[in-house]
Amino acid sequence: MMFGSHGDQLVGGHFSSINGINGTIGSRDGFTIISSLSFQTNKRTHGPFGQATEDVFSIPWDKGSLVRFYGLASYYIDSNIGIYVKPNEEAVRVGTWGKIIPGEPHNIWDLQLENNQHLQKIIINHGDNINFLIFTIKYRSLTHTKTTEVPECLHLDERVFEVIFDYNEEINSISGTIGSSRNGFKVIKSISFGTNKKTYGPYGNTLGEHFTVSFDDGSFAGFYGLAGGYLDSIGVYLKTI
């Protein structure tokens, strides 16, 4: 179920913009549900509506960036509500390295950071190829994860590395190698991440066609690419600064 919203409402000649939701999670009839909900705007808080519990959640975002809500619902709003926010319109794509054309729409992955979001951690799963990456993004006190992994692809016997960035650490380069998988498909064989403090990697098999890109501190805005059985390709979002 998806809910439409323009995010802004004209009230008394002034725009009121939703910039956060708060709520609690409870249960009813044996199902986990959204028990209460409040809407925060740049002017006031509306709510709470419903019956509050001790299991609290909060989702803030920048003023004017809300596009719409999404979630699941049956008899109640099930324990799933989220938001779509506007991407950083000033970000440009640099790349792509690896495969160019997706096999299916679900092969496309995208991690574009919004204003004030910080890439806190990258988990790298690899053998002879980079299997998948898992990103942890932090915004204020909240964290969430995104992955490049295609759901049906499992690499349980491979090596896993975890890169944790300091709060003031900025990615300013990536490098790696491109080659063929055992099935003959072009994939990312190895990858390294450079920051204003150190270099992490290389992870994976460094044999193959090399690629590298460096950029200014503070311009990094995310990654994008394709994924199948492995990490097929990767590119970088950069902000104009």
Residue, then its C-alpha position, 0 to 999 in steps of 0.5 A: m500500500m502506498f500513500g501519496s503526498h506532496g509534503d507541503q501544504l499552504v496554510g494561511g499564506h505560509f507553507s507548512s512542511i512535514n519534516g518528521i514522523n514519530g510513533t510507537i509499535g504495538s500489537r493487536d489480535g496477535f499482529t504487530i502494528i503501528s500503535s500511534l503516530s505523530f506528524q512533525t512539521n516546521k511549525r508544530t507537531h500533530g498528534p499523537f494519534g492512537q494508543a502509545t506504547e513504549d516501543v518508540f520510533s522516530i524518522p526525521w528528514d530535511k524540510g521540503s524533501l518529503v515525496r510520499f509515504y509507503g508501508l503495509a496495511s491490512y486491518y491496521i497499519d502493519s509495523n511498516i511505514g517509511i518515506y521517500v525523500k527527494p534525491n540530491e538534485e545537484a549530484v552527478r554520476v561518475g562511472t560506471w565501471g563493470k557491466i553497463i546494461p542490467g539483465e533485469p530491473h531488480n539488478i539495479w542498486d542505488l545509494q544516494l545520500e541526502n543532506n546530513q546523511h553520513l556513510q557510517k559503515i560498509i560490509i564487503n562480502h567477497g571471494d575471487n569476486i566482490n559478491f555484495l556490499i552492505f551500507t549503513i547510513k546514519y542521520r542524526s541518531l538513526t541508522h539504516t542499511k542498504t545492500t547491493e545484493v540480489p535477494e536470491c544470491l547467497h555467499l555464506d562461505e565467503r570472506v566478510f570485511e567491515v569498514i567503519f568510518d569516523y564521523n568526520e571521515e570522507i570518502n574521496s576515492i575508489s579503485g578496483t579491478i574488473g574481470s570475468s566471473r566463473n560464468g563469464f560475466k563481467v564483474i567487480k573483482s576487487i575494490s578499495f575505498g580511500t578517505n581523507k584519513k586512510t585507504y581500506g582494501p583492496y578486498g577481493n582478487t586484484l587481477g584484471e582491468h584496473f579502474t580508479v577515481s579520485f574526487d574532492d573532499g566533501s563531494f561524495a554523495g553515494f554509489y550506484g551500479l548493477a548486481g547479479g550473482y556478484l557486484d557487476s558494476i559500481g559508480v559514484y555520485l558526486k555533489t557540485i561543491 
